[in-house]
Structures are given as structure tokens and as C-alpha cells.
Amino acid sequence: MAKLIFSDTQDEVELPDESEIAQACEEAGVPFACTEGVCGTCVIEVTEGMEHLTPFNEAEKDFLGEQDRERLACQCKIRGGCVKIKF
């Protein structure tokens, strides 16, 4: 099982490995609009565990430009381990 931690609230959510993080993020308060990776509403900052998320896809590369600490919550999956985010 993977773990997603929200820095602002310290809430933790366990998710099956290789699962999407969108629903857990939305339930925690991350705003969503298009869910297709084009609007950027769901941008999150990964403060720990970027290596535990799936690689950047084309939608993220097009929207975010440099792939540093930001991800689109609607586009990535957690592969395992622990990922800490803030929004």
C-alpha cells in the first residue's frame, strides 16, 4: 500500500499501489475542473517522494514546462511508498 500525506493538514490516505491520486486529492480539498490535464486547476507541490509517482505524461510536460516539484493531481498515479504534497 502507498501513502499520500497532505502537508497542510497532516492527513494521511492509504492507496493501493499504482492507483490514481485524484480522488484522494479532491476529497482533501484540491480543486479540480477539467480532469484532463489542460486547465492546471489541480496543480500540487510534491515536497517528498516524487520518485514514487508515475513519470510525467505529455499533458503535464505541456502545462508545467519544467518538471521540478509540481504535478497535476489529475494526471499522476502513486506507484508505492510515501508521497507528501501541498496545495
Number of C-alpha atoms within 10 A of each C-alpha: 14 17 19 22 20 21 17 11 9 12 11 16 16 14 19 13 16 16 17 19 20 20 14 17 23 14 9 16 12 17 16 19 12 11 15 13 24 16 13 21 16 24 22 19 18 21 15 15 15 19 14 18 22 16 15 16 13 11 15 24 14 12 16 19 10 10 12 10 13 19 25 27 28 25 21 20 19 25 21 21 16 20 22 19 22 18 17
